[in-house]
Amino acid sequence: MSMHDTRTGDATVRRDRRIIVTCVMVIGGLASAYLVVLHRRMALSTTTAAEMSAMGMMVGARWHASDLLFTFGMWSVMMVGMMAPAATPVLLVVAASHARRGGPRAPLIVPLFALGYLTIWLAFSACATLAQWLLHDTAMLSPTMAAASPRLAGGLLVAAGVYQLTPAKHVCLTQCQTPMGFLMQHWREGVSGAFHMGLRHGASCLGCCWALMGVLFAVGVMNLTWVAALAAFILLERVGPYGARVARVGGVLMLAVGVLRGLGV
């Protein structure tokens, strides 16, 4: 590769970096704004049973298809807002790798990788929607979409804490912490390869974070303070120098809080 090609490749990498970071910031900002607006609407809707029923959240009310779609949309936006920052490092590495390789379809690689990653989290959102439907239908959720009983809340926190300490968590976290190592292990050429890599990385990410997302059922699905705290915790696990230690300490704390919550303390 000539000096000119190297400089061109470096300029492309810098341009792609700016585009990716800007897109992540915009997407994260829009998702956060939507959740804030939705939270305010739901807070106002608790003033009357009719309004709560319209939002599909009244205790004892049967859900309809519109309620499922609304809840799926809520979970999808929440997952995008929480996971987009954590996905930024791997997107930057994918962009840099393909910028230096070039090719007529190089601009499609990062969007398709992101689409594969997003597909996994949309599938998780569908599962979370079904779980919330089941909990609602069995009156195990309060009107604020939190666990109705201390034992259930404590059990969810204990389960998340235990998983934080398992080898499965460690393996998935390692994949997420080292984007270059992940790409070297799972590299595939072409646009279909980019989508497949996105799926694989999304699966690793899901394996790392699914139990943490379950904590939202304990503290309130639309508890924005906890949503922000979990997003920050996930980011610290991924990009901080002590990610594995952060994961273990968080697991121990969740275990302790879960036990105390289950005992009604």
N, C-alpha and C positions, 0 to 999 in steps of 0.2 A: 504494500500500500504506500502511495506517494505521500509527501508532506502535505500537498494540497488536499488529498483525500482525507488525511487525518484531521486537518483543520476543519474541513467541511463536516466530517463526522462529529467532531467535538461541538461545533456550532449547532448541529441538529440535536445533539443530546441536551445542550443547554436550553434550546427552544422547547423541546419535548418536556423537559423538567418543569419549565415555567407553565406550560399548558396543563400538565397533569396536576401540579399543586394548585393552580387556579381552579380547575374543574372540581377537585376534591373539596376545596374551600367553599365553592359556590353550592355544590350538592349538599355538603354538610350543613351549610347555613340555611338553605331552603328546607331541608328536612327538619332542622331544629325549629325554624319559624312555624312550620306546619304543626309540629307537635305542641308548641306553645299555644297557638290559636285553638287547636283541638282541645287541649287541656282546659282552656278558659271556657270554651263552649260546653264541655262536659261538666265543669264546675257549676255553670249557670243552669244547666239542665236538671240538676238535682233539686231545684226548687219546686218542681211539680212532677208528679208521677207520670203525667202524660208526656212531658218532654223527655224524661228518662226512658220511657218506652220507645219513643221515637229514635233515640240513640241506641236502642237494643240492650240497655244495661239495667232495666228495672228487675229487681229481685223477683224471681218466680215467673217472669214473663218468658214465653216461648220465643226462641229466635226464629227469624225467617231468613230467606236467602239474602236479603239486603243487609241484615245484621252480620252475616258471615262475610260478605264482601267488604263491609265497613271495617270489621275487625281485621281482616286480611290486609286491607290497605294500611291500617294503622300499624300493624306489626311490620309490614314491608318497609314503610317509611322509617320506622324506628330502627330497623336493622341496617338500612342504608346509612342513616345518620351516625349510628354507633360504630359501624365497621369500615366506613370509607377511610377515616384517618389511619386505621391500622393496616389497610391494604396499600397505602401510598408507597412504602418502601419497595414492595415487590413490583408494583406498576412502574416505578422509576427504573428498576433493574431490567425489566422486560423491554422498556422503551430504549434504554441505552444499548442493550444487546442487539436489538433489531436495527437501530439507527446505524450502527457500525457495519452491520451486514448488508444493509440497503435492500434493494429489490422493489419491484413495482407495487407490491401489496403491503409494504412495511407500515404505512399509515393505519392499516386496518388491524394490526396485530394487538396493540394495547386495548382498543375498544372491544375486540373479541375476547381477549383475556378477561377484561373486566366483566363482560357479559357472562362468561362461564362462571366467574366468581359470584356474580349477582344471582345467577340461577340457583346456586346452592342455598343462598340465604332466602330467596323467595320460597324454595321448597320448605325450609325451616319455618318461615312465616306461616305457611299453610298448616304445618303440624302444630305450631303454637296456637293458631286460630281454632283448630279442632280441640286442642287441650283446654282452651279457655271456654269453648262451647260446652264441653263436658263438665267442667268445674261449675260453670254458671247453671247448667241444667240440673245439677245435683245440689245446688244452693251452697256450694263450698267457696264461693267468692262473695265478697261484700260489694255494695254499690260502688265503692272506689276501686274495684277490681283487684283487691288484695285478698289473701287467704282469710277466710271467715273464722278459722279457729287457730289458736296459738300452736296447737300440735302440728297442724298442717304446715304453717309457716316455719316452725322449727324444723320439721322434717325436710322441707325443701332446702333450708340453709345448711343443714347437716349433710344432705346428699351432695350439695355443691361443694362444701368444704372437703368431704372425703374424696371427691373426684379430683380436686386440685392437687391431691397428694399421690395420685395413682401414676403408674408408668405410662398409661395411655395418654394422660394429660401431658407428661413430659415429652413423649415422642412427638405429639402434635405441635406442642409449643416450640420445640426445636426446629421443626419444619417452617414454622411461621417466623422465627427469629432470624433465620439465615436464608434470605431470598435467593442469593446466588447459589447456595448449596442445593436448594430446592430445584432451581432451574437446571443445574448440572445433572441432577438425578432424574428429572422428569422431562427434559427438553424434547420438544417435538417441532418439526418444521411446518411452515405454512399457516394459513389462517385457521384451518381446522385444528392444527396442532396447538395454536394459541388458545382456542376455545377449550380444548381438552385440558391444557395446563391450568387454565382458569378454574375449571371444574375440580381438578386435583388439589389446587391450592385452597379453593373454597371448602373442600371436604376436610382438609387439614385444619383450616380455621374453625370450621364447625366443630370438629373433634376437640379443639382447644377450648371453645367458648360456650358450648350448648348448655352446660350446667350453670354457668354464670347467668345466662339468659333466664333460666328457670327461677332464679332469685327474684325476678320481677313479679312472679306470681305470689311470692311471700310478702313483698313490700308494697305492691301496687303497680300494675302494669303501666299506668300512666303517671307514676311518681317521677317527675322530671329530675328531681334531685338525685334519685338513685340511678336513673338512666344516664345522667351525666357522670356520676361517680363510677359506674360500671364501665362506661366508655373510656374514661381516663385510666382505670385500672387495667383494662385490656391493652391500651396503648403502652402503658408502662411495662407490662409483661413482654411486649413485642420488641420495643425499641430501646429500652433501658439496658444498662450494662449488667444489671442484677435481676433480669426477668424471671429466671427460675426461682430465685429467692423470694421475689415479690409474690409469685404464684403460691409458694408454700406458706408464706406468712399470711397471705390472704385466706388460704384454705383453713389454717388453724383458727384464725379469727372468726370465719364463718361457722366453723364447728362449735366454737365456744358460744357465740351468739345464738346459734340454732338450738343448742342444748338448753340454754337459759330461757329462750323464747318458748320452747316446748314445755318447760317446767312452769311457765307462767310467771317467771321472775321479771 
